[in-house]
């Protein structure tokens, strides 16, 4: 192994294993559509490292081994490794700035963005729902572009992959929504995107937030489970966590802020829990209780904060009740906005958008 690491043709210490794994799977699925038996070997980054560590052979033999095992897909493998180049060279075209390498995402900067500002800028990543594109969600649903700029946020909204039926989706929890079972790791992709943004842009590392609706909300919880210290907080609109909390990688030790938003008349992702693709998911209250436990709250009882407000344009009055659990650790909390009389997709008022950005600003990492 020492000989392999010292070989100038392959410095494995410089490989970004998280991006390599994601790119490997994405490339083979997107460019060739090939399903190969070796995927199980590379199901996570630790497996990839272990495989490399076990190879005490020269570089040419290692390459030959890969070519044979992967069905002579060397061009695709090299394309996957090529993502390293993208991760170190920003993609700029027609006055637009992109991150994400082979899966590019346009970055939207606040007015007066200064790459040398001493405190950096908060980063907001929006995750679309099932079957609707990122552009649709920004233009027709969340509409965060203007307020993100006004509040000084760097803003990006990546997109998931398409399933065989043509619906875009995120591989989030076991219940939602990787029906094709592609093995794609959107969590690793988003982790890489956040780390790339922190490296290339002037981002305040204590102020990174995710917000998602439906499938995007499930994906936000997946990120909270997998990489809680990478982000300050998540907001899930009508998306839930794992029913079996043991599937959450950092169950009981996740340190971040959580806001659950859901209408009590939601009949797509049921307010009281239900089943998707034959897999059960919890309801809104159970999701909130689970995450109160995950961040270390000693009492998960929800208390009405008294700060009711009008979130949904389709429901008259101040229909949204803001609940908070008690006895949570300093610097972290789980909130619940119950939208009484609302369905799966509340129509956000300007008051709601302002309240969301107030919540982001009030919940940096300590």
FIGU-981055 format. One record per residue: x, y, z of N, C-alpha, C in turn; residue in one letter. Coordinates in steps of 0.02 Angstrom, whole numbers, padded with zeros to 5 digits, always signed. Example, Ala and Ser with C-alpha at 12.3 -4.5 7.8 and 13.67 -1.06 7.14 Angstrom:
REM FIGU-981055
+00660-00284+00390+00615-00225+00390+00660-00165+00390a+00642-00112+00354+00684-00053+00357+00645+00002+00394s
***
This chain:
REM FIGU-981055
+00041-00061+00000+00000+00000+00000+00043+00063+00000x+00100+00062+00038+00144+00120+00038+00169+00136-00032x+00186+00084-00071+00208+00095-00139+00154+00127-00181x+00092+00106-00171+00036+00134-00209+00026+00207-00193x+00028+00225-00128+00016+00294-00109+00072+00339-00133x+00134+00312-00137+00190+00354-00157+00196+00359-00233x+00159+00319-00269+00162+00322-00341+00138+00390-00366x+00178+00428-00402+00158+00495-00424+00099+00494-00471x+00084+00437-00502+00028+00433-00548-00039+00431-00512x-00039+00415-00448-00102+00409-00412-00092+00429-00339x-00103+00492-00324-00100+00515-00255-00169+00510-00224x-00183+00454-00191-00251+00443-00165-00269+00492-00110x-00219+00524-00079-00234+00572-00025-00270+00633-00052x-00265+00644-00118-00297+00703-00148-00366+00689-00176x-00387+00626-00174-00453+00610-00201-00508+00629-00152x-00559+00660-00177-00618+00674-00137-00663+00613-00141x-00661+00569-00092-00696+00505-00097-00771+00515-00099x-00798+00566-00063-00870+00577-00063-00894+00594-00133x-00859+00642-00166-00880+00660-00233-00867+00603-00283x-00811+00566-00272-00795+00512-00317-00849+00460-00318x-00874+00442-00257-00926+00391-00254-00989+00414-00289x-01009+00477-00274-01070+00503-00305-01062+00507-00381x-01005+00534-00404-00994+00542-00475-00992+00474-00510x-00961+00425-00477-00955+00358-00505-01025+00331-00522x-01069+00334-00473-01137+00308-00483-01175+00349-00534x-01171+00415-00527-01208+00459-00573-01185+00449-00645x-01119+00445-00655-01093+00438-00722-01117+00374-00755x-01113+00320-00719-01132+00255-00747-01206+00252-00762x-01246+00286-00720-01318+00286-00732-01337+00334-00788x-01307+00393-00788-01327+00444-00835-01298+00433-00905x-01234+00414-00909-01202+00408-00974-01212+00341-01007x-01216+00288-00969-01219+00222-00999-01280+00181-00978x-01311+00199-00923-01369+00162-00899-01350+00093-00874x-01285+00082-00861-01262+00015-00842-01273+00003-00768x-01299-00055-00752-01304-00078-00683-01253-00133-00674x-01210-00124-00626-01157-00173-00620-01154-00201-00549x-01133-00264-00544-01133-00299-00480-01084-00270-00430x-01035-00232-00453-00985-00206-00407-01010-00147-00366x-01072-00123-00379-01097-00065-00342-01097-00077-00267x-01111-00139-00247-01113-00153-00176-01045-00141-00143x-00992-00153-00180-00926-00143-00152-00914-00069-00137x-00943-00026-00180-00932+00045-00172-00994+00081-00143x-01031+00047-00101-01094+00074-00075-01082+00133-00028x-01023+00140-00001-01008+00198+00041-00934+00213+00037x-00915+00271+00061-00846+00293+00054-00798+00249+00094x-00820+00223+00150-00776+00181+00190-00759+00117+00151x-00808+00089+00116-00795+00030+00076-00743+00046+00022x-00748+00105-00008-00701+00124-00060-00631+00130-00031x-00626+00160+00028-00560+00167+00059-00531+00098+00077x-00574+00055+00104-00551-00011+00123-00525-00049+00062x-00561-00042+00005-00539-00077-00055-00470-00053-00076x-00460+00014-00075-00395+00041-00095-00341+00019-00046x-00358+00019+00019-00309-00001+00070-00288-00074+00063x-00332-00116+00037-00316-00187+00030-00271-00201-00030x-00264-00151-00075-00226-00163-00136-00153-00145-00126x-00111-00194-00114-00039-00183-00108-00006-00202-00174x-00029-00168-00228-00006-00185-00295+00011-00122-00332x+00043-00129-00387+00065-00071-00425+00006-00037-00459x+00017+00024-00480-00037+00064-00510-00065+00032-00574x-00024+00008-00621-00053-00021-00683-00097-00082-00668x-00075-00124-00621-00115-00184-00604-00181-00163-00572x-00178-00109-00532-00240-00085-00499-00290-00061-00551x-00264-00025-00601-00308-00001-00655-00337-00060-00693x-00296-00109-00708-00319-00169-00744-00373-00204-00704x-00363-00208-00639-00413-00240-00595-00480-00204-00600x-00478-00137-00599-00540-00098-00603-00574-00108-00670x-00535-00107-00724-00564-00115-00791-00600-00181-00797x-00568-00234-00773-00599-00300-00778-00662-00303-00736x-00658-00280-00674-00714-00286-00628-00772-00242-00650x-00760-00186-00680-00813-00140-00698-00837-00151-00770x-00820-00207-00800-00845-00221-00867-00816-00176-00920x-00751-00156-00910-00716-00114-00958-00750-00047-00968x-00772-00016-00913-00802+00050-00915-00752+00104-00895x-00690+00094-00915-00638+00141-00895-00653+00213-00916x-00680+00226-00976-00695+00296-00993-00743+00329-00944x-00793+00291-00921-00841+00319-00874-00808+00330-00806x-00764+00283-00786-00729+00290-00723-00687+00354-00724x-00651+00364-00779-00609+00424-00785-00652+00487-00786x-00711+00483-00816-00756+00540-00816-00779+00555-00745x-00790+00502-00706-00811+00512-00637-00756+00544-00596x-00694+00519-00605-00638+00549-00569-00627+00621-00592x-00645+00635-00653-00637+00702-00680-00676+00756-00643x-00722+00735-00602-00759+00785-00563-00713+00824-00517x-00654+00795-00501-00607+00831-00459-00587+00897-00490x-00579+00898-00557-00561+00960-00591-00615+01012-00580x-00679+00990-00588-00735+01036-00580-00738+01065-00510x-00719+01025-00460-00724+01048-00391-00673+01102-00373x-00625+01113-00417-00574+01163-00402-00573+01220-00452x-00618+01218-00501-00622+01271-00551-00695+01295-00554x-00711+01355-00530-00779+01379-00535-00801+01384-00608x-00864+01368-00619-00892+01371-00686-00930+01437-00694x-00905+01481-00737-00935+01546-00746-00954+01553-00820x-01017+01570-00833-01039+01577-00902-01093+01630-00906x-01084+01678-00951-01134+01731-00961-01155+01763-00896x-01106+01783-00856-01117+01818-00793-01153+01775-00741x-01151+01710-00750-01181+01665-00700-01126+01623-00669x-01137+01605-00606-01087+01567-00569-01119+01500-00548x-01081+01446-00560-01108+01380-00546-01062+01341-00500x-01092+01300-00458-01057+01251-00417-01085+01182-00435x-01055+01130-00408-01083+01064-00415-01050+01020-00466x-00999+01045-00501-00962+01002-00547-01005+00975-00603x-01007+00908-00609-01045+00876-00663-01120+00882-00654x-01140+00908-00596-01211+00918-00582-01220+00991-00562x-01212+01037-00609-01205+01108-00593-01268+01141-00565x-01256+01188-00520-01309+01227-00488-01291+01300-00492x-01336+01341-00517-01324+01413-00520-01329+01442-00450x-01281+01486-00434-01280+01520-00370-01307+01591-00378x-01352+01610-00334-01381+01677-00335-01353+01717-00276x-01323+01773-00292-01289+01813-00240-01333+01870-00218x-01325+01890-00155-01363+01949-00131-01335+02013-00161x-01376+02064-00161-01353+02128-00186-01293+02151-00145x-01242+02175-00180-01182+02200-00146-01137+02146-00118x-01144+02085-00143-01101+02031-00118-01028+02049-00122x-00992+02039-00067-00921+02056-00063-00883+01993-00044x-00843+01966-00089-00806+01905-00073-00756+01913-00017x-00742+01975+00003-00695+01987+00057-00728+02012+00121x-00794+02013+00124-00829+02036+00184-00807+01995+00244x-00794+02026+00300-00763+01991+00357-00805+01936+00388x-00870+01942+00388-00912+01893+00423-00942+01839+00378x-00935+01847+00314-00964+01798+00268-01039+01805+00263x-01069+01764+00220-01141+01767+00206-01174+01700+00222x-01236+01703+00246-01273+01640+00255-01288+01608+00188x-01293+01542+00188-01308+01503+00128-01374+01467+00137x-01418+01474+00089-01482+01439+00089-01487+01394+00028x-01501+01330+00039-01511+01282-00015-01583+01258-00013x-01619+01267-00068-01689+01246-00073-01693+01180-00111x-01733+01133-00084-01741+01067-00113-01813+01059-00137x-01821+01048-00202-01888+01043-00232-01923+00979-00210x-01987+00976-00225-02027+00916-00211-02026+00868-00269x-02061+00813-00261-02064+00760-00312-02100+00785-00374x-02070+00771-00432-02101+00782-00497-02104+00854-00520x-02075+00900-00482-02072+00970-00503-02000+00994-00499x-01979+01032-00548-01910+01053-00553-01893+01106-00501x-01828+01117-00493-01805+01170-00449-01829+01238-00472x-01828+01250-00537-01851+01314-00564-01925+01325-00549x-01965+01272-00558-02036+01277-00542-02047+01296-00470x-02010+01265-00425-02020+01279-00354-02000+01350-00336x-01947+01375-00366-01927+01443-00351-01977+01493-00380x-01996+01483-00442-02038+01532-00476-02112+01528-00456x-02136+01468-00440-02207+01459-00427-02225+01445-00354x-02176+01427-00313-02194+01407-00245-02158+01448-00192x-02094+01435-00181-02059+01469-00127-02048+01543-00142x-02025+01560-00202-02014+01629-00223-01969+01666-00174x-01910+01637-00161-01864+01665-00112-01813+01713-00143x-01810+01718-00209-01756+01755-00241-01746+01825-00214x-01799+01864-00211-01793+01934-00190-01777+01940-00116x-01813+01903-00074-01801+01910-00002-01733+01883+00017x-01709+01831-00018-01642+01805-00003-01590+01859-00017x-01599+01894-00073-01553+01948-00090-01557+02005-00039x-01618+02024-00021-01628+02079+00026-01599+02063+00095x-01603+01999+00115-01578+01980+00181-01504+01960+00180x-01473+01963+00122-01401+01950+00119-01383+01877+00118x-01425+01834+00087-01412+01763+00083-01385+01744+00014x-01336+01700+00013-01318+01665-00049-01369+01609-00056x-01396+01601-00116-01454+01558-00125-01444+01512-00186x-01459+01448-00176-01452+01400-00231-01507+01348-00225x-01529+01322-00283-01581+01271-00281-01564+01216-00332x-01530+01165-00308-01510+01109-00352-01570+01066-00372x-01557+01019-00415-01611+00975-00438-01592+00902-00430x-01642+00860-00419-01631+00788-00414-01628+00756-00483x-01623+00690-00484-01622+00653-00546-01692+00634-00568x-01700+00612-00630-01764+00589-00655-01769+00514-00647x-01828+00490-00626-01840+00418-00625-01862+00395-00694x-01873+00330-00705-01891+00306-00772-01955+00338-00799x-01999+00363-00755-02061+00395-00778-02050+00469-00794x-01990+00494-00782-01976+00564-00798-01987+00612-00741x-02001+00587-00681-02012+00630-00622-01946+00643-00587x-01931+00706-00572-01871+00721-00534-01884+00706-00460x-01832+00683-00426-01840+00662-00356-01773+00664-00320x-01778+00660-00254-01720+00652-00211-01722+00583-00178x-01664+00553-00171-01658+00491-00132-01650+00512-00059x-01705+00513-00024-01705+00540+00044-01707+00484+00097x-01766+00473+00126-01772+00419+00175-01794+00355+00141x-01804+00303+00181-01825+00239+00153-01894+00243+00122x-01935+00292+00145-02003+00299+00118-02007+00344+00057x-01957+00385+00046-01963+00435-00007-01895+00456-00034x-01882+00451-00100-01929+00427-00150-01890+00392-00206x-01840+00353-00187-01798+00319-00237-01830+00253-00257x-01886+00257-00291-01921+00196-00313-01879+00154-00360x-01841+00185-00407-01799+00143-00451-01742+00108-00415x-01729+00129-00353-01674+00100-00313-01608+00102-00352x-01591+00164-00373-01532+00174-00414-01467+00170-00374x-01471+00182-00309-01410+00184-00270-01376+00251-00271x-01404+00299-00306-01377+00367-00307-01378+00397-00237x-01325+00431-00218-01321+00462-00152-01329+00537-00159x-01390+00562-00152-01401+00634-00153-01372+00667-00091x-01369+00630-00035-01341+00658+00026-01268+00676+00016x-01231+00631-00016-01160+00645-00030-01153+00703-00079x-01198+00706-00128-01195+00761-00176-01206+00828-00140x-01257+00832-00097-01271+00894-00063-01216+00912-00013x-01188+00861+00019-01131+00873+00063-01074+00905+00023x-01059+00876-00034-01006+00903-00076-01020+00974-00100x-01084+00987-00116-01104+01053-00139-01093+01105-00085x-01113+01089-00024-01105+01135+00032-01031+01148+00046x-00991+01095+00046-00920+01103+00060-00886+01143+00005x-00907+01133-00057-00879+01171-00112-00897+01245-00106x-00960+01259-00087-00982+01328-00078-00941+01362-00022x-00929+01326+00032-00889+01354+00086-00817+01368+00064x-00792+01325+00020-00723+01333-00002-00714+01389-00053x-00762+01397-00098-00754+01444-00154-00787+01511-00142x-00836+01514-00098-00874+01575-00087-00862+01601-00016x-00884+01661-00004-00877+01691+00063-00938+01673+00105x-00938+01612+00131-00996+01585+00168-00979+01583+00242x-01026+01605+00283-01021+01598+00355-01037+01525+00372x-00989+01487+00395-00998+01415+00406-01050+01401+00461x-01066+01449+00501-01115+01439+00554-01186+01455+00530x-01193+01473+00466-01259+01494+00441-01274+01461+00374x-01278+01395+00375-01296+01357+00315-01363+01323+00329x-01412+01333+00285-01480+01308+00297-01507+01272+00236x-01549+01223+00249-01585+01187+00197-01660+01196+00208x-01697+01204+00154-01770+01204+00158-01796+01163+00100x-01845+01120+00114-01873+01078+00061-01947+01066+00072x-01981+01053+00018-02052+01037+00020-02063+00965-00001x-02105+00928+00037-02124+00860+00020-02062+00816+00014x-02048+00788-00045-01988+00748-00054-01925+00787-00033x-01925+00852-00047-01870+00895-00026-01865+00901+00049x-01923+00900+00083-01923+00900+00156-01894+00836+00185x-01913+00779+00155-01884+00715+00174-01808+00718+00165x-01786+00749+00110-01714+00753+00096-01679+00797+00147x-01712+00850+00169-01682+00893+00221-01670+00853+00285x-01718+00809+00302-01708+00767+00362-01652+00717+00351x-01646+00692+00290-01590+00646+00276-01523+00681+00288x-01518+00743+00266-01456+00780+00277-01445+00793+00351x-01499+00806+00388-01492+00817+00460-01468+00753+00495x-01489+00696+00469-01467+00632+00497-01394+00618+00480x-01375+00630+00418-01309+00611+00394-01255+00661+00411x-01270+00726+00406-01219+00777+00413-01243+00836+00456x-01263+00824+00518-01292+00877+00558-01245+00935+00573x-01180+00921+00580-01134+00975+00597-01115+01018+00537x-01136+00998+00478-01121+01036+00417-01168+01094+00407x-01226+01091+00440-01279+01141+00430-01303+01168+00497x-01330+01228+00495-01356+01259+00556-01428+01238+00569x-01467+01230+00515-01537+01212+00525-01571+01190+00461x-01625+01154+00469-01666+01132+00412-01738+01153+00423x-01773+01164+00368-01845+01175+00369-01877+01124+00323x-01924+01087+00349-01961+01038+00308-02033+01059+00304x-02056+01070+00243-02127+01085+00231-02160+01021+00205x-02201+00990+00246-02238+00929+00226-02193+00871+00207x-02137+00866+00240-02092+00808+00232-02076+00782+00301x-02063+00716+00306-02053+00686+00372-01984+00652+00377x-01968+00631+00437-01906+00595+00451-01917+00520+00444x-01869+00481+00463-01876+00408+00464-01927+00387+00518x-01967+00337+00504-02009+00309+00556-01966+00271+00606x-01919+00232+00581-01871+00197+00623-01811+00242+00633x-01807+00274+00691-01755+00324+00702-01685+00293+00704x-01680+00228+00711-01614+00196+00710-01582+00201+00641x-01622+00216+00589-01596+00225+00521-01563+00294+00513x-01575+00338+00560-01543+00404+00560-01473+00397+00588x-01422+00412+00548-01353+00399+00566-01332+00433+00631x-01359+00491+00644-01340+00528+00705-01399+00534+00753x-01440+00483+00757-01497+00483+00803-01473+00493+00874x-01504+00541+00907-01488+00553+00977-01428+00597+00989x-01393+00617+00935-01333+00658+00944-01326+00710+00888x-01381+00728+00857-01380+00777+00804-01385+00847+00833x-01338+00890+00815-01338+00958+00843-01352+01008+00787x-01416+01025+00780-01437+01075+00732-01508+01097+00749x-01533+01146+00714-01601+01171+00725-01648+01143+00672x-01710+01132+00693-01760+01101+00649-01825+01139+00653x-01856+01151+00596-01923+01180+00591-01965+01136+00546x-02019+01109+00574-02068+01070+00536-02128+01114+00522x-02150+01115+00458-02210+01153+00439-02257+01104+00404x-02320+01102+00425-02366+01056+00391-02439+01076+00405x-02479+01069+00352-02551+01080+00359-02584+01018+00388x-02632+01029+00432-02665+00971+00465-02716+00937+00420x-02728+00965+00359-02772+00932+00311-02733+00903+00252x-02669+00893+00262-02626+00865+00209-02647+00792+00196x-02666+00777+00134-02686+00709+00116-02638+00679+00065x-02581+00710+00055-02529+00680+00012-02474+00650+00055x-02446+00690+00099-02404+00665+00153-02445+00676+00216x-02478+00623+00238-02529+00631+00290-02501+00660+00355x-02538+00706+00382-02519+00740+00444-02505+00691+00501x-02543+00637+00503-02535+00588+00557-02492+00528+00536x-02460+00533+00479-02418+00479+00456-02454+00434+00406x-02416+00395+00368-02446+00352+00318-02394+00308+00285x-02406+00290+00223-02363+00243+00186-02349+00270+00117x-02286+00266+00097-02264+00283+00029-02226+00223+00001x-02246+00200-00057-02211+00145-00089-02203+00085-00041x-02256+00073-00003-02259+00017+00044-02213+00024+00105x-02189+00085+00116-02146+00098+00174-02180+00152+00216x-02184+00141+00281-02218+00188+00326-02173+00248+00341x-02205+00305+00351-02171+00365+00374-02210+00394+00433x-02177+00430+00477-02212+00457+00536-02252+00519+00519x-02295+00540+00564-02333+00601+00557-02292+00661+00580x-02323+00720+00574-02288+00782+00591-02268+00784+00664x-02315+00766+00709-02300+00770+00781-02246+00720+00801x-02248+00660+00771-02196+00611+00787-02129+00633+00760x-02129+00664+00701-02067+00690+00673-02036+00742+00719x-02077+00788+00744-02052+00840+00789-02026+00810+00854x-02063+00762+00882-02041+00730+00943-01975+00692+00934x-01970+00658+00877-01908+00621+00863-01849+00668+00859x-01858+00725+00828-01802+00770+00821-01788+00809+00885x-01838+00819+00926-01825+00848+00992-01779+00801+01031x-01791+00736+01025-01747+00687+01059-01678+00686+01026x-01677+00690+00960-01613+00686+00924-01565+00742+00942x-01591+00802+00955-01546+00857+00972-01535+00862+01047x-01569+00819+01086-01554+00817+01158-01603+00854+01202x-01663+00870+01178-01713+00901+01222-01735+00849+01275x-01738+00870+01336-01757+00823+01390-01832+00818+01399x-01869+00862+01366-01942+00860+01368-01968+00877+01299x-02005+00832+01268-02029+00842+01200-02100+00871+01197x-02126+00890+01255-02193+00920+01256-02194+00985+01217x-02242+00992+01172-02247+01052+01131-02288+01105+01168x-02263+01166+01166-02296+01222+01199-02312+01276+01148x-02373+01300+01149-02394+01354+01104-02357+01418+01124x-02317+01444+01077-02278+01504+01092-02320+01567+01093x-02381+01563+01067-02424+01621+01064-02411+01666+01004x-02366+01645+00961-02348+01686+00903-02383+01663+00840x-02450+01658+00842-02487+01637+00783-02481+01689+00727x-02481+01666+00665-02476+01712+00609-02507+01682+00547x-02514+01723+00495-02546+01702+00433-02492+01677+00385x-02487+01611+00377-02438+01581+00332-02468+01565+00264x-02531+01543+00263-02561+01517+00202-02613+01565+00174x-02602+01588+00112-02648+01634+00081-02716+01603+00069x-02719+01536+00067-02782+01502+00053-02825+01491+00116x-02798+01509+00174-02835+01501+00237-02839+01569+00270x-02899+01589+00288-02910+01655+00317-02883+01659+00388x-02857+01718+00405-02836+01731+00473-02767+01704+00490x-02750+01711+00555-02686+01688+00580-02692+01614+00597x-02689+01573+00545-02705+01502+00552-02647+01459+00577x-02587+01487+00577-02528+01447+00594-02509+01456+00667x-02505+01399+00702-02487+01397+00773-02413+01378+00778x-02376+01417+00814-02304+01406+00822-02292+01370+00888x-02273+01306+00883-02259+01266+00942-02184+01259+00952x-02165+01255+01015-02095+01242+01033-02092+01189+01088x-02044+01141+01083-02034+01096+01139-01995+01133+01194x-01996+01106+01253-01960+01138+01309-01897+01099+01325x-01854+01129+01364-01794+01097+01390-01748+01070+01336x-01733+01111+01285-01686+01092+01233-01617+01121+01249x-01564+01091+01223-01497+01116+01239-01486+01186+01211x-01444+01223+01244-01430+01292+01224-01404+01294+01152x-01434+01339+01113-01411+01349+01044-01448+01307+00993x-01490+01260+01015-01526+01217+00968-01599+01210+00989x-01644+01206+00940-01714+01195+00957-01750+01164+00898x-01809+01137+00912-01853+01109+00862-01919+01146+00867x-01939+01176+00812-02003+01213+00810-02052+01178+00764x-02115+01192+00776-02168+01163+00733-02219+01216+00718x-02228+01229+00653-02280+01275+00630-02337+01233+00603x-02390+01227+00642-02449+01190+00622-02496+01236+00584x-02507+01221+00520-02548+01265+00478-02619+01236+00478x-02661+01262+00520-02729+01235+00530-02772+01250+00469x-02799+01197+00440-02843+01205+00382-02806+01203+00316x-02741+01191+00317-02701+01193+00255-02691+01122+00228x-02678+01120+00162-02666+01056+00128-02591+01043+00121x-02572+01004+00073-02502+00983+00064-02456+01040+00045x-02483+01089+00010-02441+01144-00016-02469+01211+00004x-02455+01233+00066-02479+01300+00085-02453+01353+00038x-02495+01402+00024-02475+01457-00019-02446+01513+00024x-02380+01521+00022-02346+01565+00070-02364+01638+00060x-02379+01671+00116-02387+01743+00116-02318+01776+00122x-02315+01841+00109-02252+01877+00119-02233+01875+00193x-02284+01875+00236-02271+01870+00308-02235+01804+00324x-02257+01750+00291-02226+01685+00303-02154+01684+00279x-02141+01713+00220-02072+01715+00195-02028+01755+00243x-02053+01810+00267-02014+01850+00314-02001+01811+00378x-02053+01774+00402-02045+01735+00463-01993+01679+00454x-01991+01650+00394-01942+01598+00380-01871+01626+00384x-01860+01683+00352-01793+01712+00354-01776+01738+00423x-01826+01761+00461-01814+01778+00531-01791+01716+00569x-01822+01658+00554-01803+01596+00588-01732+01577+00570x-01715+01581+00506-01646+01566+00486-01597+01610+00525x-01609+01674+00525-01563+01722+00556-01557+01711+00631x-01610+01685+00662-01610+01674+00734-01579+01607+00754x-01559+01566+00705-01536+01499+00721-01470+01481+00686x-01417+01520+00701-01350+01499+00677-01324+01442+00722x-01272+01410+00700-01239+01362+00745-01204+01403+00800x-01206+01378+00861-01172+01415+00914-01096+01417+00904x
***
